[in-house]
Amino acid sequence: MKACTRCGVWHTDAEKRAGHYLSCTEVKQYWSDLKRLHMEATGHLAMIKISKDGRVLCIKCGQELTEDPLKTY
């Protein structure tokens, strides 16, 4: 899917990482879950940045966010 006009690159990147198409609601849940998982691991919410090479990083700590919250489905 081309980037959603509401979610832009966040939509496209979430779909690429998930490996399938997602609704806008699922995209929002994806990023929310990713932030929550980072909070559980580090004690702070992730401030997400997507680098030019496609890695998802937390601006606060520089840690790469590799956990996929959709793996539970």
N, C-alpha and C positions, 0 to 999 in steps of 0.2 A: 504494500500500500504506500502511496506517496504520503508525505507528511500531512497530517490532519491540519486544517486551517486553525483549529482551536489549540492543538497540542504541539504542533510543529515538530521539531527534531526530537523532542521527548517521546512522541508517539512512535516515530520511525525507529528510534534506538531501542525502545522497549520491545518492539516487535522483532527486531533483529536478534536481540538477546534471548527472547522467548522462543523463537523459531516458528512462530505462527502469528496470524492476524489477531489483533486485540481490539475490543471496543474502547471508546474513550474512558468509560468507567473502569475497565480493566487496566488501562494505562495508568490512570491516577492511583489505583490500588497498588500496582506494581511499584511505582516510585515511593509511595507511602510505606509499603512493606520493606523496601530497601533501606529507607531512612530508619525505620524501627529496628531492623536487624543490626544496623550500625550502632544505634543507641545502646542496644543490649550488649554489644561487644566492647564499646569504647566509653560509654557514659555520656555521649553528646550526639545530638542529631546531626546527620550528615548534611553538609552544605555541598551539594552535588555540582561537579563540573565535568563536562565531557571533553576530553582532550582531542586534539586533531587526529590522533591515531585511533580514536574510538574507545579509549579506556575511560571508565567512570571513576572519578576521584573525589575524595572529600577535601575541600579547600582548607578546612580547619586543621586536619592532621596529616594530609597528604597521602593517606592510605587509599589503596585501590579497593573499590567496592566490587567484589567478585561473587558474593553470594547471590543466588538467583531465587527470589521469593516465589517464583512460579513453579519451582521444582516439586512443590507439594501437590500440584494438581495432577 
